């Protein structure tokens, strides 16, 4: 049978785009994506213009539809050529795969996040933008020629701004910075995190460390999964890397589908994820046929 909500938690080794094309609409409550950050040296960018059209594929403000018209191609240094030609169709699938109460978290850094905001406003609609989360951390960025970069950005969009799932009560609280200014009851409970999250990176010597270069800390994913899904919901991550999304989802009683084309990532996930996780590879239509 093909992938379904009745199947096992699953890791697919392969190119995520053909895998996404096989998945049914509105299958996931939560999608978290940590794509390549585009940090290299040889990049081309094509200017895009959005034009109002009755038959357009994009839905924007007040439900109006638009077409995208490609313009001049610009070049600059970066290793990931045609980055948005790569990422944009995958974001379109993310929108399609979210259920009506679903939420997308897109994790980027300063190099691409401004382009992503424009693209997601066009794809989801500006009224579906929920938050821009700043994850601040405490390692790296030792330059003295500018303000050292010490944060990533996570853009949060919902499928339906009138019906999305957000459970503030399920999120682990933070201590108040000035507990004496609130009641003892509030100080004991803690406060809901704001849109600025201070959380250290994965410790090189900590229990979470897998050795995977782009591994993200479980604490960051835990907030996301707690807030935007419920036990039993399906979570999708198709840039799965070290499998942090799956590890957190499993610990919190969620189901997960992870995709990555890097064989090293898949091996890390084999060691890290629960023993009953299914693994598949090969052409997308065959990889998702589970016995």
C-alpha positions as CSV (number, residue, x, y, z in Angstrom):
1,X,0.0,0.0,0.0
2,X,1.1,3.6,-0.3
3,X,1.9,5.9,2.6
4,X,-1.1,6.5,4.7
5,X,-2.0,7.7,8.2
6,X,-2.4,4.1,9.2
7,X,1.2,3.2,8.3
8,X,4.3,3.2,10.4
9,X,6.6,6.1,11.1
10,X,8.8,6.3,8.1
11,X,12.1,7.6,6.8
12,X,12.6,7.8,3.0
13,X,16.0,8.0,1.5
14,X,15.8,9.9,-1.7
15,X,15.2,13.2,-3.5
16,X,12.3,14.9,-1.6
17,X,10.5,16.4,-4.6
18,X,9.3,13.1,-6.3
19,X,8.5,11.8,-2.8
20,X,6.3,14.8,-2.1
21,X,4.5,14.4,-5.5
22,X,3.2,11.0,-4.3
23,X,1.7,12.2,-1.0
24,X,-2.0,12.9,-0.7
25,X,-3.3,16.4,0.0
26,X,-3.8,17.7,3.5
27,X,-2.0,14.8,5.2
28,X,0.0,16.6,7.8
29,X,-0.8,18.8,10.8
30,X,2.8,20.2,11.1
31,X,5.6,20.6,8.6
32,X,9.1,21.7,9.8
33,X,11.7,22.5,7.2
34,X,15.4,23.2,7.7
35,X,16.6,23.4,4.1
36,X,20.2,24.2,3.0
37,X,21.0,27.8,4.0
38,X,22.7,28.7,0.7
39,X,26.0,29.8,2.2
40,X,28.4,29.1,-0.6
41,X,29.8,31.0,-3.5
42,X,28.1,30.7,-6.9
43,X,24.5,31.7,-7.1
44,X,22.2,32.9,-9.8
45,X,18.9,34.6,-9.0
46,X,16.0,35.4,-11.3
47,X,13.8,38.4,-10.7
48,X,10.2,37.5,-10.2
49,X,7.1,39.7,-10.8
50,X,3.7,38.7,-9.4
51,X,0.8,39.7,-11.6
52,X,-2.9,39.5,-10.7
53,X,-4.7,36.7,-12.8
54,X,-8.0,35.0,-12.6
55,X,-6.4,31.7,-13.4
56,X,-3.2,32.2,-11.3
57,X,-1.7,29.4,-9.2
58,X,-0.8,31.6,-6.2
59,X,-3.4,32.7,-3.7
60,X,-2.7,36.0,-1.9
61,X,-4.4,38.7,0.1
62,X,-8.2,38.5,0.2
63,X,-8.2,35.3,-1.9
64,X,-7.0,37.0,-5.1
65,X,-5.0,34.8,-7.4
66,X,-1.7,35.6,-9.1
67,X,0.8,34.4,-11.7
68,X,4.5,34.7,-11.4
69,X,6.4,36.2,-14.3
70,X,10.2,35.6,-14.6
71,X,12.4,38.5,-15.4
72,X,16.1,39.2,-15.6
73,X,18.6,36.7,-14.3
74,X,21.2,38.0,-11.8
75,X,24.4,36.3,-10.7
76,X,26.5,36.5,-7.6
77,X,28.7,34.2,-5.6
78,X,27.2,31.1,-3.8
79,X,27.5,27.4,-4.2
80,X,23.9,26.5,-4.5
81,X,22.9,27.6,-7.9
82,X,19.2,28.4,-8.6
83,X,18.4,28.1,-4.9
84,X,14.8,29.3,-5.3
85,X,14.2,27.2,-8.4
86,X,15.1,24.4,-6.0
87,X,13.1,25.4,-2.9
88,X,10.0,27.1,-4.3
89,X,8.3,23.9,-5.7
90,X,8.9,22.1,-2.5
91,X,7.2,24.9,-0.5
92,X,4.3,24.7,-2.9
93,X,4.0,21.0,-1.9
94,X,4.3,22.0,1.8
95,X,1.2,24.2,1.4
96,X,-0.7,21.4,-0.4
97,X,0.2,18.8,2.2
98,X,-0.9,20.8,5.3
99,X,-4.3,20.0,6.6
100,X,-6.8,22.9,7.3
101,X,-5.4,23.3,10.9
102,X,-1.8,22.8,9.8
103,X,1.3,25.0,10.3
104,X,4.6,25.3,8.4
105,X,7.8,26.3,10.2
106,X,10.6,27.3,7.7
107,X,14.0,27.5,9.3
108,X,16.5,29.8,7.5
109,X,19.3,32.3,8.2
110,X,19.8,35.9,7.1
111,X,20.9,34.9,3.6
112,X,17.5,33.8,2.3
113,X,14.9,34.6,4.9
114,X,13.7,37.8,3.3
115,X,13.2,36.1,-0.1
116,X,11.3,33.3,1.7
117,X,9.0,35.8,3.4
118,X,7.9,37.2,0.0
119,X,7.5,33.8,-1.5
120,X,5.4,32.5,1.4
121,X,3.3,35.6,1.5
122,X,2.4,34.9,-2.1
123,X,1.9,31.2,-1.7
124,X,0.0,31.1,1.6
125,X,-1.4,34.7,1.7
126,X,-0.2,37.4,3.9
127,X,-3.0,36.8,6.4
128,X,-1.6,33.3,7.0
129,X,1.7,34.6,8.3
130,X,1.7,33.8,12.1
131,X,5.2,34.6,13.4
132,X,8.8,35.3,12.7
133,X,10.7,33.4,15.4
134,X,14.3,34.4,16.1
135,X,16.4,31.6,17.5
136,X,19.4,33.2,19.3
137,X,22.4,31.0,20.2
138,X,25.8,31.3,21.8
139,X,28.5,29.8,19.5
140,X,30.4,30.9,16.4
141,X,30.3,34.2,14.6
142,X,33.6,35.7,15.8
143,X,34.0,38.4,13.2
144,X,35.1,41.9,14.3
145,X,34.3,43.6,11.0
146,X,30.5,43.7,11.6
147,X,27.9,42.7,14.2
148,X,28.5,38.9,14.6
149,X,25.5,36.9,13.4
150,X,24.2,34.8,16.3
151,X,20.7,33.8,15.3
152,X,18.5,31.9,12.8
153,X,15.0,32.9,11.7
154,X,12.0,30.5,11.6
155,X,9.0,31.7,9.6
156,X,5.7,30.4,10.7
157,X,2.7,30.2,8.3
158,X,-0.7,28.6,8.8
159,X,-3.0,27.0,6.3
160,X,-6.2,28.7,7.6
161,X,-5.8,31.8,9.9
162,X,-9.2,31.1,11.4
163,X,-8.7,27.4,12.3
164,X,-5.0,26.6,12.9
165,X,-3.9,24.4,15.9
166,X,-1.9,26.2,18.6
167,X,-1.8,24.8,22.1
168,X,-0.1,27.4,24.4
169,X,-0.8,25.2,27.4
170,X,1.3,22.3,26.0
171,X,4.4,24.4,25.6
172,X,7.1,24.2,28.3
173,X,7.3,27.5,30.1
174,X,10.3,29.8,30.6
175,X,11.2,31.4,33.9
176,X,10.4,35.1,34.3
177,X,13.5,37.3,34.1
178,X,12.1,39.4,37.0
179,X,10.0,36.9,39.0
180,X,9.6,39.4,41.8
181,X,7.4,41.6,39.6
182,X,4.7,38.9,39.1
183,X,2.6,36.9,41.5
184,X,4.2,33.8,43.1
185,X,1.7,31.7,41.2
186,X,2.8,33.2,37.9
187,X,6.5,32.9,38.8
188,X,6.0,29.2,39.7
189,X,4.2,28.5,36.4
190,X,6.6,30.5,34.2
191,X,5.8,32.4,31.0
192,X,5.0,31.4,27.5
193,X,8.1,31.9,25.3
194,X,7.9,34.9,23.0
195,X,9.0,35.0,19.4
196,X,12.7,35.4,20.5
197,X,14.0,32.0,21.6
198,X,17.3,31.8,23.5
199,X,18.6,28.2,23.2
200,X,22.1,26.9,23.0
201,X,23.3,24.9,20.0
202,X,23.7,21.1,20.3
203,X,26.6,20.6,22.7
204,X,29.7,18.9,21.2
205,X,29.8,16.6,24.2
206,X,26.1,16.4,25.1
207,X,23.8,13.3,24.9
208,X,22.0,14.8,21.8
209,X,25.1,15.0,19.7
210,X,25.0,12.7,16.6
211,X,28.0,14.2,14.7
212,X,25.7,15.5,11.9
213,X,26.9,18.9,10.9
214,X,23.5,20.7,10.7
215,X,21.9,19.1,13.7
216,X,19.4,21.3,15.5
217,X,18.7,21.0,19.2
218,X,15.7,19.1,20.4
219,X,14.6,22.0,22.7
220,X,13.8,24.1,19.6
221,X,11.8,21.4,17.9
222,X,10.1,20.5,21.1
223,X,8.4,23.9,21.3
224,X,7.3,23.7,17.7
225,X,5.8,20.2,18.0
226,X,4.2,20.9,21.4
227,X,2.5,24.1,20.1
228,X,1.4,23.1,16.6
229,X,0.4,19.5,16.8
230,X,-1.4,17.1,19.2
231,X,-0.6,13.5,20.1
232,X,-1.3,11.2,17.2
233,X,-0.9,14.0,14.6
234,X,1.4,13.5,11.6
235,X,4.5,15.6,11.3
236,X,6.5,16.0,8.1
237,X,10.2,17.0,7.6
238,X,11.6,16.5,4.1
239,X,15.0,18.0,4.8
240,X,15.3,15.7,7.8
241,X,19.1,15.7,8.3
242,X,19.9,14.1,11.7
243,X,16.3,13.3,12.4
244,X,15.6,15.7,15.3
245,X,12.1,16.3,14.1
246,X,11.3,12.6,14.2
247,X,13.1,12.0,17.6
248,X,11.0,14.8,19.2
249,X,7.8,13.7,17.5
250,X,8.2,10.2,18.7
251,X,9.0,11.3,22.3
252,X,5.8,13.4,22.3
253,X,3.5,10.8,20.8
254,X,3.3,12.2,17.3
255,X,3.7,10.3,14.0
256,X,6.4,11.3,11.5
257,X,7.5,11.0,7.9
258,X,11.1,12.1,7.2
259,X,12.9,12.4,3.9
260,X,16.5,13.0,3.1
261,X,18.7,12.2,0.1
262,X,22.0,12.1,2.1
263,X,23.0,8.5,3.0
264,X,24.9,9.8,6.0
265,X,21.7,11.4,7.4
266,X,19.8,8.2,6.9
267,X,22.4,6.2,8.9
268,X,22.3,8.7,11.7
269,X,18.5,8.4,11.8
270,X,18.7,4.6,11.9
271,X,20.8,4.8,15.0
272,X,18.7,7.6,16.6
273,X,15.0,6.9,15.9
274,X,12.8,4.2,17.6
275,X,13.4,0.6,16.5
276,X,9.9,0.3,14.9
277,X,10.6,3.2,12.4
278,X,10.3,2.0,8.8
279,X,13.1,2.9,6.3
280,X,12.6,2.9,2.5
281,X,14.6,4.0,-0.5
282,X,14.5,3.8,-4.3
283,X,12.2,5.5,-6.8
284,X,9.5,7.5,-4.9
285,X,6.5,5.5,-6.0
286,X,8.2,2.3,-4.9
287,X,9.7,3.6,-1.7
288,X,6.3,4.6,-0.4
289,X,4.8,1.1,-1.0
290,X,4.9,-0.4,2.5
291,X,4.2,-4.0,3.2
